Amino acid sequence: TSNAIGSSGSIFIVQDGTGGRTASFESAYKFPGGTAPTLSTSANAVDRLDFIVRAADNVHCVVTLDVK
């Protein structure tokens, strides 16, 4: 993501046909409740991460799981 304050966008995280892939997030990514979500691992699953950069080390994120 761009680290310009106020930048925002969406990142689509797509599992391949096998599934089971995982992701990790650096400490700048902040999630509701302070814990990064467990992403969908089913084959071909699609999760969407929406973000806005509050500061270079503070990116507010919300994840919508298993979008169909």
C-alpha positions in Angstrom: 0.0 0.0 0.0 1.0 3.6 -0.4 2.0 5.2 2.9 0.7 8.7 2.1 -1.6 9.8 4.8 -5.2 9.7 3.7 -4.5 7.0 1.0 -7.1 4.4 1.0 -8.2 1.4 -1.1 -9.0 -2.3 -1.2 -6.8 -5.3 -1.5 -8.4 -8.6 -2.7 -6.8 -11.7 -1.2 -7.7 -14.7 -3.5 -7.0 -18.3 -2.7 -5.9 -20.5 -5.5 -7.6 -23.7 -6.5 -5.9 -25.6 -3.8 -6.5 -23.2 -0.9 -4.9 -23.3 2.5 -2.7 -20.3 1.9 -2.1 -17.9 4.8 -1.0 -14.3 5.2 0.6 -12.2 7.8 0.4 -8.4 8.4 3.2 -6.1 9.5 2.7 -4.1 12.7 1.5 -0.9 10.9 -1.8 -2.7 10.0 -4.4 -2.1 12.7 -7.5 -4.2 13.0 -10.7 -3.8 15.1 -10.0 -5.3 18.5 -6.3 -5.2 17.9 -6.1 -8.7 16.3 -5.5 -9.5 12.6 -8.3 -11.7 11.3 -7.8 -15.3 10.2 -8.4 -15.2 6.4 -10.5 -17.7 4.5 -8.6 -20.8 3.4 -11.1 -22.6 1.2 -10.1 -23.1 -2.5 -10.9 -20.0 -4.6 -12.0 -18.0 -1.5 -11.9 -14.2 -1.9 -11.4 -11.9 1.1 -11.3 -8.1 0.8 -9.1 -5.8 3.0 -10.2 -2.2 3.0 -7.6 0.3 4.4 -6.9 4.0 5.1 -3.5 5.3 6.0 -3.7 7.4 9.2 0.1 7.7 9.6 3.1 6.0 8.0 3.0 3.4 10.9 -0.8 3.3 11.4 -3.0 1.7 8.6 -6.6 1.1 9.7 -8.0 -2.0 8.2 -11.3 -3.9 8.0 -11.6 -7.3 6.3 -14.6 -8.8 4.7 -14.3 -12.6 4.6 -15.4 -15.0 2.0 -17.0 -12.6 -0.5 -19.2 -14.5 -3.0 
